[in-house]
Every structure is written in structure tokens, then in C-alpha cells.
Amino acid sequence: MAETVSIKQVYKELKQIKRVLVTKEDLERYFKKYSSKEEMDKFVDKVREMENALEDSIEIMNDPARMEAIQRSENDIKQGRVKKVTSAADLWEELKHT
């Protein structure tokens, strides 16, 4: 039988991986040989964005209330319970009535 793993365990493992990932200095040494500082900075920024997005996703997946709210929203969309908002004024009017 396959071992089950909780989201918390996955999160803990990802945190450990983060600690041993390549550093900015390592990347700088590599990119000095092959590209410009600007390209390296863009690459590092993109990696950080991806890392933050992954951490955010794991935190959301580990929160039952958020996951339930997402499921309800997806069901609302499937059932057509949506309203088109085309401007901030539309949104404001909608929020005033809720």
C-alpha cells in the first residue's frame, strides 16, 4: 500500500529544499560566463516569483476553509451564478447590494 503524505509534510520538505537551493551568488558565477547581469537578475526574479507562488499554493491547499471556498466558487461558476463586472463602478454597485 502506498504511503500517504500530508500537505504539511510536503510543505516541510519544500522548505528544506529551499534551504539547499542554488544561491544568487552561485547563479551570478554561472551567468557571468554565459549572459549579462540584467538577464541573470531577470532569471533570479522569475525563480523567486515561482517559489513564492508555490509556497502560496501550498498554504492555500493546507487551509480547509479556503479550499472549501474555492470549491464553492467553482460550483457557482459551473452553475452560471456569476455576474459580469466591467468597471470599478459596477463592482462598487454590486458590493453595495450584498
C-alpha positions as CSV (number, residue, x, y, z in Angstrom):
1,M,0.0,0.0,0.0
2,A,1.3,3.5,-0.9
3,E,2.2,5.8,2.0
4,T,0.1,8.9,2.3
5,V,1.7,12.3,2.7
6,S,0.0,15.3,4.2
7,I,0.2,18.8,2.7
8,K,2.1,19.8,5.9
9,Q,4.8,17.2,5.2
10,V,5.1,18.4,1.6
11,Y,5.4,22.0,2.8
12,K,8.1,21.0,5.3
13,E,10.0,19.2,2.6
14,L,9.8,22.2,0.2
15,K,11.1,24.4,3.0
16,Q,14.1,22.0,3.3
17,I,14.7,22.1,-0.4
18,K,14.6,25.9,-0.3
19,R,17.4,25.9,2.2
20,V,19.7,24.0,-0.2
21,L,18.7,25.6,-3.5
22,V,21.3,27.4,-5.6
23,T,22.1,30.8,-4.2
24,K,22.1,34.1,-6.1
25,E,25.9,34.1,-5.9
26,D,26.0,30.6,-7.5
27,L,23.9,31.9,-10.3
28,E,25.9,35.0,-10.7
29,R,29.1,32.9,-11.2
30,Y,27.3,30.8,-13.8
31,F,25.7,33.7,-15.6
32,K,28.9,35.7,-15.7
33,K,30.2,33.2,-18.2
34,Y,27.1,33.0,-20.3
35,S,25.0,36.1,-20.1
36,S,24.6,39.7,-18.9
37,K,23.8,40.8,-15.3
38,E,20.4,42.0,-16.4
39,E,19.5,38.6,-17.8
40,M,20.7,36.9,-14.6
41,D,18.7,39.4,-12.5
42,K,15.5,38.7,-14.5
43,F,16.1,35.0,-14.2
44,V,16.6,35.2,-10.4
45,D,13.4,37.4,-10.1
46,K,11.4,34.8,-12.1
47,V,12.6,31.9,-9.9
48,R,11.7,33.9,-6.8
49,E,8.2,34.6,-8.2
50,M,7.7,30.9,-8.9
51,E,8.9,29.9,-5.5
52,N,6.6,32.4,-3.8
53,A,3.7,31.2,-5.9
54,L,4.4,27.6,-5.0
55,E,4.5,28.5,-1.3
56,D,1.3,30.4,-1.6
57,S,-0.4,27.5,-3.3
58,I,0.7,25.1,-0.6
59,E,-0.5,27.3,2.1
60,I,-3.9,27.6,0.4
61,M,-4.1,23.9,-0.2
62,N,-3.4,23.3,3.5
63,D,-6.3,25.5,4.6
64,P,-9.6,23.6,4.5
65,A,-11.7,26.7,4.8
66,R,-10.0,28.3,1.7
67,M,-10.3,25.1,-0.2
68,E,-14.0,24.8,0.6
69,A,-14.5,28.4,-0.6
70,I,-12.7,27.7,-3.8
71,Q,-14.8,24.7,-4.4
72,R,-18.0,26.7,-3.8
73,S,-16.8,29.4,-6.2
74,E,-16.0,26.8,-8.9
75,N,-19.5,25.3,-8.4
76,D,-21.1,28.8,-8.7
77,I,-19.2,29.3,-12.0
78,K,-20.3,25.9,-13.3
79,Q,-23.9,26.7,-12.4
80,G,-23.8,30.1,-14.0
81,R,-24.1,32.0,-10.8
82,V,-21.9,34.8,-11.9
83,K,-22.3,38.5,-12.8
84,K,-20.3,40.4,-15.4
85,V,-18.3,43.4,-13.9
86,T,-16.8,45.7,-16.4
87,S,-15.7,48.6,-14.2
88,A,-14.9,49.6,-10.7
89,A,-18.3,51.4,-10.6
90,D,-20.1,48.1,-11.5
91,L,-18.2,46.3,-8.8
92,W,-19.0,49.0,-6.2
93,E,-22.7,48.8,-7.0
94,E,-22.6,45.1,-6.7
95,L,-20.9,45.2,-3.4
96,K,-23.4,47.8,-2.0
97,H,-26.2,45.3,-2.7
98,T,-24.6,42.3,-0.9
